[in-house]
Amino acid sequence: MPTGAVQSHWVYRLGVLYTALDRLDALHEQWLLTRDGLPAGARPGTPVFDDALAEYHAESWSYLDDWATHGHVLRDINSAARHTSAPLALPPTVTAVPTPDRSTSVRR
């Protein structure tokens, strides 16, 4: 992408999104371990399940807010990439593959 099309804040915003996604993944893994460790009778609607789920949601909130605040940068980058006159990647080169010599006759 041409340098003029790139916004300086993109790097920062992408970093925030990357970090938030990494933390959300870690929190989700932690939630799965917590959920699997709950007593057998702990189902949605029971205090022990709902309290654990509420804690997971509370810990996730700030990272979800980061995505709500900075997520539009993905659309901005995509839009800039679509409107640039320079190709984002070089077109693939086509190399002819030699075919084996087929001098044998075919029976009919």
Phi, psi and omega in degrees: 000139179300146182304323181294339181274345183273131178267138184296331182282349182301317182299314179299310183296320177295324176297318178298316181295318180298313180297316180297318180295320178299315179293321177297320177298316180295318179295324178294317177299319178296319178298316180299319177294318179297313181299317180292338180269358179289156177302157184303327182275000182281108180233163175307133182102345175268148183303319184294320178290311183297323178293318179294319179293320178297322178294317177300315179296319180297319179290332182277340190305311185295327180286325174293324176295322175301318179293322178293326182280318189249354185299334181297343181298330178295319176293320179297317180294317179298316180297316179297321180294322180289333184262004178276146180275343180274140178292144179284334178217151177293142179295148181295144177272141180257124178246127179291132178266122181296138178268145179295151179293123183249066182271356180280146181277157180253132178280144177237000000 
